[in-house]
Amino acid sequence: MDRPEHRAVAPVSGGRSAVFLYPDDDLALVVLTNLQGANPERFADALAAYYLPDMRVADGFGLPPTLRALHRTLRQRGFSHLTEEVKQARRRDPAYALPEAAVNAWGYSLVEQGQLLNALEIFKLNVRLYPASANTYDSLAETYAALGNKKLATQYYARTLQLNPQNRTAAEYLKQ
C-alpha cells in the first residue's frame, strides 16, 4: 500500500483472506475468514495497530502528513483551536495547504470514531477553505443533522442544493 509510513504489501484473495506484510516494521498478519465479503484489507491496519500503536486511526494514522501533524496538535490542545492552528501554520508556511478531499475524509474518520463535535469543527473548516464546494456543505449539514440541530442542517443542506441541485441527500432532507 502506497503511503509514507508503515508500508504494506498485501495479496488479498476473494474478499475473505489476506496476508499483510509490513516490511519496515517486521510484522506480518494473516487474516482468514469464511465470511464472503469480509474484505480484510479494510481492517488489517486496525489489527496491525495492536502491535504498532502508531497506526491507530485515533492517533491520525492514514492522514496525509500535514493533517496528521494538525491532528496531533489538536488532540493536545483541543479541536476548538483548529482555526488558530491553521492560521499559525499558514503564517509559518504560505504554501501550507489542506486538500478538500483529505480534510473531508478526516472529518468522516472522526464521525466513525464517534467524535461528532470534533468532526463538526473539521467540516466547518472545510467550508471556510472551500466555500464553493457543495460537498463541504453536505458534510457539515449531515453532521449537524446527526447532532440533532435541524435548523443548521436545513440551512447547510439548502446551500448544498444551491451549489449542486442534483444532491439527492440534501433534497430528501429538505422534503422532510
N, C-alpha and C positions, 0 to 999 in steps of 0.2 A: 504494500500500500504506500502510495507516494505521499510522504509527509516529512517534515523536518526532524521529528524526534520519534523514537520508538518505531523505526522502520519495521515493516512486517511483510512476510511472504506467506501467501495463503492459498493453496489449492483447495477449492470448495467443490463438493460433489452433490449434485441433486438437491440442494437446499436442506439436506439432512445432516451432513457430516463435513468436517473440515479439519485441516491441520494448519495451525498458525505458528510460524517461526518468527521470533523476534531476535534476529542475529546479533544486534548490538547489545542486547540485554541478556543473552544466554538463557533464553526462555523458549519453550515450545509448548503449545497447547493442542490437544486432540479433543475434538468435540464429536461425539457420536450420538445420534438420536434416531428414533424410529418415527418421529413426527414429521410428516410431509410438510414442507414449507416452514420449518423451524428457522431456517436461514441463520446458521451460527455466525456468519460474518457480521450480523447486526449486533451481536452481544459478546463476541470474543474479546474485544478490548476491555469490556467491563470485567470479564473473568481475569484477564491479564492484570488488571488494576489491583487485584488481591495480592499479587506478587510484586507489582511495580506501582506503588502508590501514586507516583507522578502521573499516571494515566487516568486518574479518576476524573470523570466528566465534571463533577462538582468543583474540582480544582482548575477547570478550564481546559482540560485536555481536548484536543480536536479543534480548538480555536486557532485562527491564524496568530502568529507571534504578537502582533500589535494588540489584538483583542485579548489575548491571554495575559499579557502584561497588565492591561487595564483591568481585567477580571481580578487578578491577584491584588491589585491596589484597592479595588472596591470591596473585596472580601474583608480587607483590613479596616478600611475607612467607612464603609457603608455605601450602598448604591445611591444614596441621596447626594453624594459628592461627584456623581458622574459628569455633569456639565462642567464643573470646575476642573476636574481631571483632564477632560478633553481640551478645554481652553489652555491649560498649562502645557499639555503635550504639543499643541499647535504653536504656542509661543516658542517652545524649545526647538521645534522642527516644523517649519512652514509646509513641508511636503507630507506631514502626518495625515494619513487618510484612513478612513473606516469604511470599507466597501459595504454598500447597502445589503447585499445578499448575506454577507458574513454576519453583519450586525443582526439582521432578521433571524438568521439561524441560531445565533447566540440567545436571542430572546426566547425562541421556541425551546431551546435546550433548557433554559431556566423554567419555562412553563412545565416541561416534562418532569423536572425535579420538584415541582410543587412550589416554586418561588415566584408566585404571580406578581407580587409587588416589585420585586427586582426586575422581572421581565417587563413590567409596565414602564419602568424607568428606561430600559433599553429601547423599547418601542417608541417612547416619547422622543428619545434622542434621534432615532432613525427618521422620524417625521421631521424633526428640525433640520437634519442633514439633507434629507431628500423630500422636500415638500411637494414636488410634482409627481411623486410615485403613489399610485393607488395602493400598491402592496403595503407600503408602510402604514397607511391609514387603516387598511383592512386588519393588519396585525394588532394595531392599537385598539381598534374597535372590538375585536374579538376578545382581547384581554379585559377591557372594561366590562364586556358582557359577562365574562367568566367571574368577574369580581362583583357582579350584580348591579353595576352602575349603568342602568338603562339609558339615562339621559345622555351621558358621554358616548356610550356605544352607538346610540342612534345618530348623534352628531357626526361621529367619525365614519360610520357606515354611509351616511349621506354624502360625505366628502369623497369617500371611496367611489361611490356611484357617479359623482360628478367627473371624476378623473377616468373612470372605467365603467361605462354603462353596461358592460357585459358581465360584471361581477355578480354571480348568482347568490353567493352567500350574503352579500350586502342587501340585495334586492329582497331575498327571503326574510331577512331580519327586519327590514323596514316594513314589510307587509304585516307582520305580527302586531 
